[in-house]
Amino acid sequence: MKNKIRCCALLLAAALLPASPAASREAPAVPGLDLSALYTADLVGIVDGGLEEGVRATDNLEVAVDADLSELAGWKGARARIHLLSNRSGRPNELAGTIQGINNIEVDEDRSKLYQLWIEQSFAEERVRLLLGLADLNAEFYQNEAASLLIGPAFGIGSELAATGPNGPSIFPSTALTARLRVAVGKDGYVQAATVNAKAGVLGDPDGIDVRMKDGLLLIGEAGWTRTGKLAAGFWRYTKRQPRFLLSEGEHDRHGEIAQGGYILVEQPISIGRAEPLHLFARVGFSDGETTPFRGGWQIGGLWPAPIAGRPDGQFAFGINRGLLTSDYHLLVSEGSATGGEDEVGFELTYSDLVAPFMTLQPDIQYIRRPGGDPRTKDALALSLRVRLTLP
């Protein structure tokens, strides 16, 4: 706890530095380089239901350097990113007992690491872009901007994909070696595809970066249209078989299964008079249902910027998610009971606002029905407060 307090104090002091003209003169900006830092701290309380009532804290420190190599080194059409993470987790989901999680910065192990390291080259007046390196798959694939404020992990990337791979796919908190090609189609369309190492791992993880790729590859493609909102569809597939999630008594898994699936998503702004438009989204995903507990899932919700007059930086968001669990998983959690298990459903309401030039506060409430898909576990009510400190 003392270390967390010291860390918060140091980051708060650092965030105040840009307000000083003297400090700005001493550290002028470098053309072509953009340094950013973000510290996020969450206090999460399970106030009713779940496995156990209690309060946990978790945090995440990010430092990133974005380089415009055209301006910095004369390399036309090239840019690069270095992105570092440091996570400390109180594991709030241990109290909630959900299968999809309740906090999108929660990690299993406290660790500092390299998160992203990539270079991207654009061609044909930036209509074609090739990226190589360690990259977050969810930054471009299976992504809804209108869901970005929500804290529930299922609103980031569908659980049926997030649960795959030997160490998860190339998403938070560990990425993998990636080659991604994105091509603009007409004025508002795009197609993109990526080849990703099936085993995520970066410098700072126990096994580091997997350069041998002995577990094969994750192949993913997406096509979309973005004129007024977003309409997109994607498909993903692993090149090597993975162990089945659950075997029957006496059954042997000699070959495993090919994990694969797809998704469709839509996002659309809706005019509500003179106020900012309400951005609604809906997504549905499906998978093989053999290598993870999920056969699919869906999420719906919306984001409303500036809902309160006089608070231009405020944002309100709401969402509902449902993890569609396999019949084998239902039997597992119900210990073979004839009643079986049920799908886990989450409801979330959240509001974020800038309370200082460097600080954002975000209270959040989540209600999870049937945590873990187990009908014997009481529905969970989670209250959170997220604090973000930024360093320009």
C-alpha positions in Angstrom: 0.0 0.0 0.0 2.8 2.4 0.8 4.4 1.8 -2.6 1.1 2.6 -4.3 0.8 5.8 -2.4 4.3 6.8 -3.3 3.7 6.0 -6.9 0.5 8.0 -7.0 2.3 11.0 -5.4 5.1 10.9 -7.9 2.8 10.6 -10.9 0.7 13.5 -9.6 3.7 15.6 -9.2 4.9 14.7 -12.7 1.5 15.6 -14.1 1.7 19.0 -12.6 5.1 19.8 -14.3 3.7 20.8 -17.7 1.8 23.6 -16.1 5.1 25.3 -15.3 6.5 27.5 -18.1 10.0 27.0 -16.8 9.7 23.2 -17.1 8.4 23.5 -20.6 11.4 25.7 -21.6 13.8 23.2 -20.1 12.3 20.2 -22.0 11.3 21.4 -25.5 9.4 19.0 -27.7 11.3 17.0 -30.3 9.8 17.3 -33.8 8.5 14.0 -34.9 8.3 12.5 -31.4 5.3 12.3 -29.1 5.7 11.1 -25.6 2.7 10.3 -23.5 2.0 8.7 -20.1 -1.2 7.5 -18.5 -1.7 6.1 -15.0 -5.0 4.4 -14.3 -6.0 3.3 -10.8 -9.2 1.4 -10.0 -10.8 0.8 -6.6 -13.3 -2.1 -7.1 -15.8 -3.2 -4.5 -18.1 -6.3 -4.6 -20.9 -4.9 -2.4 -23.3 -7.8 -2.8 -23.2 -11.3 -4.2 -20.4 -13.0 -6.1 -18.1 -15.3 -4.3 -17.1 -12.8 -1.5 -17.8 -9.2 -0.7 -14.8 -6.9 -0.4 -12.7 -4.2 -1.9 -9.6 -4.6 -4.2 -7.3 -2.1 -5.9 -5.6 -2.5 -9.3 -3.6 -0.1 -11.4 -1.8 0.3 -14.8 1.0 2.7 -15.8 1.5 3.2 -19.6 4.3 5.1 -21.2 4.4 5.4 -25.0 6.6 7.1 -27.6 5.2 7.6 -31.1 7.6 8.6 -33.8 6.8 10.2 -37.2 9.9 8.8 -39.1 9.2 11.1 -42.0 9.7 14.2 -39.9 12.3 12.6 -37.6 14.5 10.9 -40.1 13.2 11.6 -43.6 11.7 8.1 -43.9 8.6 8.9 -46.0 5.4 7.3 -44.9 6.8 5.5 -41.9 5.9 5.7 -38.2 6.8 3.7 -35.2 5.6 3.1 -31.6 7.2 1.9 -28.3 4.7 1.2 -25.6 5.6 0.1 -22.0 3.3 -1.2 -19.3 3.6 -1.7 -15.5 0.7 -3.5 -13.9 -0.2 -4.1 -10.2 -3.3 -6.2 -9.6 -5.5 -6.8 -6.6 -7.5 -9.4 -8.7 -11.0 -8.1 -8.0 -12.5 -10.8 -10.1 -11.5 -13.3 -7.4 -14.3 -11.8 -5.3 -16.8 -11.5 -8.2 -16.2 -15.0 -9.6 -17.1 -14.1 -13.2 -15.8 -15.9 -16.2 -15.5 -12.8 -18.4 -14.0 -10.5 -15.8 -15.1 -7.1 -14.4 -12.1 -5.0 -14.9 -10.1 -4.4 -18.2 -6.8 -3.6 -16.5 -6.8 -6.6 -14.2 -3.8 -9.0 -14.7 -2.9 -12.3 -13.1 0.7 -11.3 -12.2 2.2 -8.0 -11.2 4.7 -7.2 -13.9 6.4 -4.4 -15.9 7.0 -5.1 -19.6 7.4 -4.0 -23.2 3.8 -4.0 -24.6 4.1 -2.8 -28.2 7.0 -2.2 -30.5 6.2 -1.8 -34.1 6.9 0.1 -37.3 4.3 0.9 -40.0 5.0 1.8 -43.6 2.3 3.5 -45.8 2.1 3.3 -49.6 -0.1 4.8 -52.3 -0.9 8.0 -50.5 -1.5 6.2 -47.2 -4.2 4.0 -48.7 -2.1 0.9 -48.0 -0.4 0.4 -44.7 1.9 -2.5 -43.6 2.7 -2.9 -39.9 5.4 -5.2 -38.4 6.2 -5.9 -34.8 4.6 -6.4 -31.5 1.1 -5.0 -31.8 -2.3 -5.0 -29.9 -4.7 -6.8 -32.2 -7.7 -5.1 -30.5 -6.5 -1.7 -31.6 -7.9 -2.3 -35.1 -9.7 -5.7 -35.1 -13.0 -6.5 -33.4 -13.1 -2.9 -32.1 -15.9 -0.4 -31.3 -15.0 3.1 -30.4 -18.4 3.6 -28.7 -17.5 0.7 -26.3 -14.1 2.1 -25.3 -15.3 3.8 -22.1 -16.8 0.7 -20.6 -14.6 -1.2 -18.0 -16.0 -4.7 -18.5 -13.4 -6.8 -20.5 -16.1 -8.3 -22.8 -16.6 -4.9 -24.4 -13.0 -4.8 -25.5 -12.7 -8.0 -27.6 -15.2 -10.8 -27.6 -14.6 -13.4 -24.9 -14.8 -16.2 -27.5 -11.6 -14.8 -29.1 -10.0 -13.4 -25.9 -9.9 -16.9 -24.3 -8.0 -18.6 -27.2 -4.3 -19.3 -27.7 -1.7 -20.9 -25.5 -1.3 -17.5 -23.7 -4.2 -15.6 -25.0 -4.2 -13.7 -28.4 -2.1 -10.6 -29.0 -4.1 -8.3 -26.7 -3.7 -6.7 -23.2 -1.6 -7.5 -21.3 0.8 -9.3 -23.7 1.1 -8.9 -27.5 2.7 -11.1 -30.1 4.8 -10.8 -33.3 2.4 -9.5 -35.9 2.3 -8.6 -39.6 -0.8 -6.6 -40.5 -1.9 -5.2 -43.9 -4.7 -2.6 -44.2 -6.0 -1.4 -47.5 -8.5 1.5 -48.0 -11.4 0.6 -50.4 -13.1 3.5 -52.0 -13.8 6.5 -49.8 -15.2 4.8 -46.7 -14.3 1.1 -46.9 -11.4 -1.0 -45.8 -10.1 -4.5 -45.7 -7.3 -5.7 -43.3 -5.7 -8.9 -42.4 -3.0 -10.0 -39.9 -0.8 -12.9 -39.3 0.0 -13.2 -35.6 2.1 -15.5 -33.5 -0.3 -17.8 -31.7 1.5 -17.5 -28.4 1.6 -14.0 -26.9 4.6 -12.9 -25.0 6.8 -9.9 -24.6 10.0 -8.8 -22.8 9.0 -8.8 -19.2 7.0 -12.0 -19.4 8.5 -15.2 -18.0 9.2 -16.7 -21.5 9.8 -13.4 -23.3 9.1 -13.1 -27.0 8.4 -16.4 -28.7 10.4 -16.2 -31.9 10.2 -19.9 -32.7 6.4 -19.8 -33.3 6.1 -23.5 -32.5 2.4 -23.1 -31.6 1.5 -21.8 -35.0 -0.2 -18.7 -36.1 -3.5 -16.8 -35.6 -4.9 -15.6 -38.9 -7.5 -12.8 -38.8 -9.2 -10.7 -41.4 -11.8 -7.9 -41.3 -13.7 -5.8 -43.8 -15.7 -2.7 -42.9 -17.4 0.5 -44.0 -17.1 3.7 -42.0 -19.2 6.5 -43.7 -21.4 7.6 -40.8 -20.6 4.9 -38.2 -19.1 1.5 -38.6 -20.2 -1.8 -40.1 -17.6 -4.6 -40.1 -17.3 -8.4 -40.2 -14.3 -10.5 -39.4 -13.1 -14.1 -39.3 -10.2 -15.7 -37.4 -8.6 -19.1 -37.3 -5.5 -20.8 -35.8 -3.2 -22.8 -38.0 -2.4 -25.4 -35.3 -4.8 -27.6 -33.3 -5.3 -26.7 -29.7 -6.4 -28.9 -26.8 -10.1 -29.3 -26.2 -11.4 -27.4 -23.2 -13.1 -30.4 -21.6 -12.8 -34.1 -22.2 -15.3 -36.8 -21.3 -14.3 -39.4 -18.7 -11.9 -41.8 -20.3 -11.6 -39.7 -23.5 -8.1 -38.9 -24.9 -7.3 -35.7 -26.9 -4.7 -36.9 -29.4 -5.2 -34.2 -32.0 -7.1 -31.3 -30.5 -9.2 -28.9 -32.5 -8.7 -26.0 -34.8 -10.0 -22.9 -32.9 -11.8 -20.5 -35.2 -14.7 -18.1 -35.2 -16.0 -14.8 -36.5 -17.9 -11.6 -35.6 -20.1 -8.9 -36.9 -20.3 -5.4 -35.4 -22.1 -2.2 -36.0 -21.8 1.3 -34.6 -24.1 4.2 -35.5 -24.5 7.8 -34.2 -28.1 8.8 -33.4 -29.0 12.5 -33.4 -30.8 13.6 -30.2 -31.7 17.3 -30.9 -29.0 19.9 -30.2 -27.0 17.7 -27.9 -24.1 15.5 -29.0 -25.2 12.4 -30.9 -25.6 9.1 -29.0 -23.2 6.5 -30.4 -24.9 3.1 -30.3 -23.1 -0.2 -30.9 -24.0 -3.9 -31.2 -21.7 -6.9 -31.7 -22.0 -10.7 -32.0 -19.3 -13.2 -32.1 -19.1 -17.0 -32.5 -16.4 -19.7 -32.2 -15.9 -23.4 -32.5 -16.9 -24.0 -28.9 -14.4 -26.8 -28.4 -11.2 -25.2 -27.2 -12.6 -22.6 -24.8 -15.7 -22.3 -22.5 -17.4 -20.0 -25.1 -19.4 -20.8 -28.2 -19.9 -17.1 -28.7 -21.2 -13.9 -27.2 -22.9 -10.5 -27.8 -22.6 -7.0 -26.5 -24.8 -3.9 -27.0 -24.6 -0.4 -25.6 -23.8 3.2 -26.3 -21.7 6.2 -25.6 -23.1 9.8 -25.1 -20.5 12.6 -25.1 -21.2 15.7 -23.1 -24.6 14.6 -21.7 -24.5 17.3 -19.0 -24.8 21.0 -20.0 -21.6 22.9 -19.1 -19.5 19.7 -18.9 -18.0 19.3 -22.4 -15.5 16.6 -21.3 -18.1 14.4 -19.7 -19.1 11.0 -21.2 -21.8 8.6 -20.3 -21.7 5.0 -21.4 -23.9 1.9 -20.9 -23.6 -1.7 -22.0 -25.0 -5.2 -21.8 -22.9 -8.3 -22.5 -23.6 -12.0 -22.6 -21.1 -14.8 -22.8 -22.6 -17.8 -24.5 -21.2 -20.8 -22.7 -20.9 -24.3 -24.1 -23.1 -27.2 -22.8 -19.9 -29.0 -21.7 -19.0 -26.0 -19.5 -22.5 -25.9 -18.1 -22.2 -29.5 -17.0 -18.8 -28.7 -15.5 -19.9 -25.8 -13.3 -23.1 -27.6 -12.3 -21.1 -30.8 -11.5 -23.3 -32.8 -13.8 -26.6 -31.6 -12.4 -29.6 -32.0 -14.7 -30.4 -28.3 -14.2 -27.1 -27.4 -15.9 -25.5 -24.0 -15.9 -26.6 -20.7 -17.4 -25.0 -18.0 -19.5 -23.3 -15.1 -17.7 -24.8 -11.7 -18.4 -23.3 -8.3 -17.4 -24.9 -4.8 -17.2 -22.7 -1.7 -16.9 -23.3 2.0 -16.4 -20.4 4.5 -16.2 -19.7 8.2 -16.4 -16.3 9.9 -16.9 -15.4 13.5 -16.6 -12.3 15.7 -16.5 -11.9 17.3 -13.0 -8.5 18.8 -13.6 -6.3 19.3 -16.7 -4.5 16.1 -15.9 -7.1 14.0 -14.0 -10.3 12.1 -15.0 -12.7 10.5 -12.6 -14.9 7.6 -13.6 -17.5 6.0 -11.3 -18.8 2.7 -12.6 -21.5 0.2 -11.6 -21.8 -3.4 -12.9 -24.4 -6.0 -12.2 -23.5 -9.6 -13.2 -26.2 -12.2 -13.4 -25.0 -15.8 -12.8 -21.3 -15.1 -12.3 -19.2 -17.9 -13.9 -22.4 -19.3 -15.4 -23.1 -21.0 -12.1 -26.7 -20.7 -11.0 -25.6 -21.4 -7.4 -23.6 -18.2 -7.2 -25.5 -15.1 -6.2 -25.7 -12.2 -8.7 -22.8 -9.8 -8.1 -23.0 -6.0 -7.7 -19.7 -4.3 -8.3 -19.0 -0.6 -7.7 -15.8 1.0 -9.0 -14.0 4.3 -9.1 -11.4 4.8 -11.9 -8.8 7.6 -11.7 -6.7 8.5 -14.7 -3.7 10.8 -14.5 -2.2 12.0 -17.8 1.2 13.5 -18.5 1.3 15.4 -21.8 
